[in-house]
């Protein structure tokens, strides 16, 4: 968190971060289509905070986000199925 606060105190860093973030968000679907594009987007964002994530760190972040996303979908699907089964009985 300190890295983010420190980075945002610098106007140039803040403006470049916003520009990169906007470019990623404009093409968000494409940026998340595959692992390589997602890794590029994560690396692009992390550099503004002096983090300079290596491939291992980006892979870990990507894997965690991917697992959380699909975990939520599976949970929602299970709740929906459970509700439908309850209504049938």
FENVENLIN-V907663 format. One record per pair of residues at least 24 apart in sequence whose ideal C-beta (glycine too) atoms are under 7 Angstrom apart, sorted by the first residue. I is the first residue (numbers start at 1). J is the second residue. Records with the same first field share a line. If there is no record, write none. Layout:
I=J ; J
This chain:
3=49 ; 50 ; 51
4=49
7=48 ; 49 ; 50
13=48
16=48
17=48
20=44 ; 45
21=45
35=62
38=62
